[in-house]
Amino acid sequence: MLGANHIRVRCEDGVTRTGRIKGKIKKRLWIREGDLLIVVPWSFQDEKCDIVYRYVRAQVDWLKRRNLLNR
């Protein structure tokens, strides 16, 4: 966590980006270290992204059982 609704995210492509937690997600979900997130990189700044969704533990387990997650 970087403060002011920003978080450092390590993406699947190996790039570490600064993610912005949108207000819609900020009010509903807590994001912790180690969570699986869906992010959308900005088209004009590759080192920044928006956090779109956070998977809960049950969803991550389901993805692993179906071999849809390489983690």
Backbone as ProteinMPNN parsed JSONL, in Angstrom:
{"seq_chain_A": "MLGANHIRVRCEDGVTRTGRIKGKIKKRLWIREGDLLIVVPWSFQDEKCDIVYRYVRAQVDWLKRRNLLNR", "coords_chain_A": {"N_chain_A": [[0.832, -1.173, 0.0], [0.555, 2.175, -0.861], [-0.649, 4.432, -0.015], [-3.208, 6.983, -0.137], [-5.139, 5.716, -1.791], [-3.607, 4.201, -3.565], [-1.621, 1.494, -4.786], [1.083, -0.808, -4.971], [1.571, -3.022, -7.575], [2.391, -6.225, -8.731], [2.518, -7.445, -11.847], [1.392, -10.061, -14.125], [2.913, -10.042, -16.45], [5.403, -9.376, -15.59], [5.985, -6.759, -14.984], [6.15, -4.169, -12.603], [3.662, -2.206, -11.388], [2.037, 0.905, -10.53], [-0.935, 0.889, -8.973], [-4.272, 2.138, -9.063], [-6.84, 2.329, -6.793], [-10.111, 2.199, -7.492], [-12.99, 4.158, -6.59], [-15.403, 2.71, -6.397], [-14.578, 0.09, -5.848], [-13.028, 0.522, -3.603], [-14.821, 1.164, -1.598], [-16.193, -1.199, -1.2], [-14.495, -3.484, -0.972], [-11.655, -4.821, 0.786], [-8.274, -4.634, 0.07], [-5.524, -6.693, 0.263], [-2.071, -7.635, 0.867], [-0.874, -10.092, -1.323], [-3.284, -10.746, -2.509], [-5.262, -11.73, -5.342], [-5.657, -9.928, -8.225], [-7.477, -8.187, -10.798], [-6.224, -6.11, -13.188], [-6.098, -3.132, -15.204], [-3.939, -1.891, -17.44], [-2.876, 1.475, -18.028], [-3.312, 3.155, -21.122], [-1.679, 5.236, -21.939], [0.344, 5.496, -20.082], [2.409, 3.104, -19.223], [3.368, 2.214, -16.793], [1.428, 2.511, -14.892], [-1.809, 1.583, -13.557], [-5.318, 0.621, -13.381], [-7.218, -0.829, -10.796], [-9.476, -3.33, -11.166], [-10.897, -5.563, -10.193], [-11.065, -7.798, -7.392], [-10.262, -11.043, -6.518], [-11.852, -13.315, -4.301], [-10.873, -15.681, -1.728], [-12.163, -18.218, -2.121], [-12.807, -18.103, -4.833], [-10.272, -18.03, -5.998], [-9.294, -20.555, -5.25], [-11.087, -22.17, -6.702], [-10.361, -21.475, -9.346], [-7.749, -22.498, -9.379], [-8.21, -25.27, -9.044], [-9.433, -25.84, -11.461], [-7.354, -25.526, -13.163], [-6.912, -23.023, -14.326], [-5.369, -21.07, -13.462], [-2.079, -20.099, -13.225], [-0.423, -20.351, -10.841]], "CA_chain_A": [[0.0, 0.0, 0.0], [1.331, 3.403, -0.976], [-1.425, 5.531, 0.538], [-4.044, 7.775, -1.051], [-5.806, 4.787, -2.722], [-2.659, 3.644, -4.524], [-1.015, 0.252, -4.348], [2.085, -1.329, -5.901], [1.06, -4.29, -8.091], [3.284, -6.983, -9.606], [1.647, -8.021, -12.873], [1.794, -11.335, -14.7], [3.918, -9.824, -17.491], [6.684, -9.08, -14.958], [6.114, -5.321, -14.741], [5.586, -3.671, -11.358], [2.924, -0.989, -11.697], [1.325, 1.601, -9.476], [-2.352, 0.719, -9.233], [-5.202, 3.058, -8.418], [-8.057, 1.662, -6.347], [-11.258, 3.026, -7.831], [-13.908, 4.39, -5.484], [-16.39, 1.641, -6.342], [-13.945, -1.05, -5.191], [-12.527, 0.969, -2.305], [-15.911, 1.166, -0.629], [-16.746, -2.54, -1.011], [-13.511, -4.534, -0.717], [-10.34, -4.537, 1.325], [-7.226, -5.278, -0.709], [-4.389, -7.014, 1.108], [-0.918, -8.199, 0.183], [-1.077, -11.47, -1.738], [-4.565, -10.923, -3.182], [-5.268, -11.849, -6.79], [-6.395, -8.786, -8.742], [-7.538, -7.901, -12.23], [-5.841, -4.718, -13.409], [-6.115, -2.652, -16.587], [-2.881, -0.876, -17.615], [-3.243, 2.693, -18.741], [-2.799, 3.129, -22.495], [-0.703, 6.294, -22.162], [1.435, 5.31, -19.125], [2.44, 1.668, -18.995], [3.746, 1.897, -15.415], [0.28, 2.73, -14.02], [-2.969, 0.766, -13.91], [-6.515, 0.697, -12.549], [-7.615, -2.108, -10.234], [-10.85, -3.531, -11.582], [-11.58, -6.607, -9.434], [-10.267, -8.62, -6.479], [-10.826, -12.363, -6.289], [-11.865, -13.807, -2.928], [-10.134, -16.945, -1.586], [-12.91, -19.32, -2.727], [-12.688, -17.984, -6.284], [-8.898, -18.409, -6.352], [-9.234, -22.015, -5.129], [-11.828, -22.728, -7.83], [-9.528, -21.291, -10.539], [-6.62, -23.437, -9.287], [-8.715, -26.636, -9.288], [-9.748, -25.956, -12.895], [-6.09, -25.264, -13.881], [-7.028, -21.782, -15.064], [-4.473, -20.146, -12.814], [-0.714, -20.627, -13.217], [0.213, -19.78, -9.653]], "C_chain_A": [[0.884, 1.247, 0.0], [0.612, 4.589, -0.35], [-2.201, 6.251, -0.548], [-4.64, 6.912, -2.164], [-4.897, 4.258, -3.821], [-1.977, 2.428, -3.917], [0.008, -0.184, -5.395], [1.669, -2.74, -6.27], [2.126, -4.939, -8.977], [2.409, -7.765, -10.573], [2.241, -9.305, -13.434], [2.874, -11.178, -15.766], [5.266, -9.396, -16.924], [6.902, -7.617, -14.627], [5.477, -4.981, -13.39], [4.961, -2.314, -11.642], [2.35, -0.368, -10.431], [-0.154, 1.554, -9.826], [-3.183, 1.704, -8.452], [-6.466, 2.288, -8.067], [-9.223, 2.601, -6.617], [-12.208, 3.104, -6.649], [-14.927, 3.285, -5.298], [-15.836, 0.427, -5.599], [-13.513, -0.675, -3.78], [-13.607, 0.881, -1.228], [-16.433, -0.235, -0.323], [-15.738, -3.568, -0.538], [-12.251, -3.996, -0.058], [-9.331, -5.299, 0.486], [-6.013, -5.45, 0.193], [-3.251, -7.56, 0.269], [-1.186, -9.672, -0.113], [-2.403, -11.727, -2.423], [-4.369, -11.005, -4.693], [-6.197, -10.781, -7.35], [-6.475, -8.83, -10.26], [-7.241, -6.419, -12.375], [-5.895, -4.404, -14.897], [-5.033, -1.587, -16.709], [-3.397, 0.323, -18.389], [-2.606, 2.663, -20.124], [-1.695, 4.158, -22.714], [0.449, 6.268, -21.161], [1.449, 3.852, -18.719], [2.765, 1.31, -17.544], [2.619, 2.134, -14.421], [-0.902, 1.893, -14.492], [-4.129, 1.073, -12.974], [-6.833, -0.706, -12.057], [-9.11, -2.26, -10.471], [-11.582, -4.506, -10.661], [-10.588, -7.316, -8.527], [-10.985, -9.944, -6.289], [-10.788, -12.695, -4.809], [-11.212, -15.191, -2.91], [-10.856, -18.113, -2.257], [-12.806, -19.284, -4.251], [-11.292, -18.392, -6.747], [-8.746, -19.921, -6.281], [-9.942, -22.692, -6.295], [-11.013, -22.626, -9.12], [-8.351, -22.252, -10.54], [-7.065, -24.863, -9.567], [-8.999, -26.866, -10.764], [-8.519, -25.736, -13.778], [-6.188, -24.033, -14.78], [-6.06, -20.719, -14.532], [-3.091, -20.789, -12.726], [0.054, -20.076, -12.039], [0.238, -20.763, -8.542]], "O_chain_A": [[1.838, 1.347, 0.771], [1.213, 5.649, -0.174], [-1.886, 6.139, -1.733], [-4.653, 7.31, -3.328], [-5.374, 3.903, -4.899], [-1.781, 2.342, -2.705], [-0.19, 0.054, -6.586], [1.437, -3.569, -5.39], [2.693, -4.291, -9.857], [1.648, -8.642, -10.164], [3.421, -9.6, -13.248], [3.674, -12.093, -15.966], [6.182, -9.084, -17.685], [7.926, -7.272, -14.037], [4.387, -5.459, -13.079], [5.641, -1.386, -12.081], [2.199, -1.029, -9.403], [-0.581, 2.105, -10.841], [-2.849, 2.065, -7.323], [-7.088, 1.67, -8.931], [-9.305, 3.679, -6.029], [-12.224, 2.211, -5.801], [-15.281, 2.952, -4.167], [-16.547, -0.195, -4.809], [-13.627, -1.486, -2.861], [-13.318, 0.557, -0.077], [-17.058, -0.439, 0.717], [-16.098, -4.454, 0.238], [-11.834, -2.866, -0.311], [-9.516, -6.486, 0.221], [-5.534, -4.496, 0.806], [-3.437, -7.908, -0.897], [-1.667, -10.408, 0.749], [-2.632, -12.844, -2.887], [-3.435, -10.425, -5.246], [-7.376, -10.728, -7.0], [-5.634, -9.441, -10.919], [-7.907, -5.576, -11.774], [-5.756, -5.291, -15.739], [-5.173, -0.498, -16.152], [-4.238, 0.202, -19.28], [-1.478, 2.194, -20.277], [-0.853, 3.972, -23.592], [1.447, 6.958, -21.371], [0.592, 3.41, -17.954], [2.461, 0.199, -17.109], [2.825, 1.975, -13.217], [-0.996, 1.535, -15.666], [-3.958, 1.693, -11.924], [-6.729, -1.67, -12.817], [-9.908, -1.43, -10.037], [-12.762, -4.308, -10.372], [-9.406, -7.424, -8.855], [-12.166, -9.976, -5.942], [-9.807, -12.394, -4.13], [-11.021, -15.801, -3.962], [-10.204, -18.929, -2.908], [-12.727, -20.335, -4.888], [-11.151, -19.037, -7.787], [-8.129, -20.515, -7.165], [-9.447, -23.688, -6.822], [-10.972, -23.575, -9.903], [-7.985, -22.772, -11.594], [-6.364, -25.598, -10.262], [-8.822, -27.978, -11.262], [-8.626, -25.756, -15.004], [-5.613, -24.006, -15.868], [-5.952, -19.622, -15.081], [-2.951, -21.898, -12.21], [1.072, -19.407, -12.215], [0.737, -20.457, -7.459]]}, "name": "protein", "num_of_chains": 1, "seq": "MLGANHIRVRCEDGVTRTGRIKGKIKKRLWIREGDLLIVVPWSFQDEKCDIVYRYVRAQVDWLKRRNLLNR"}
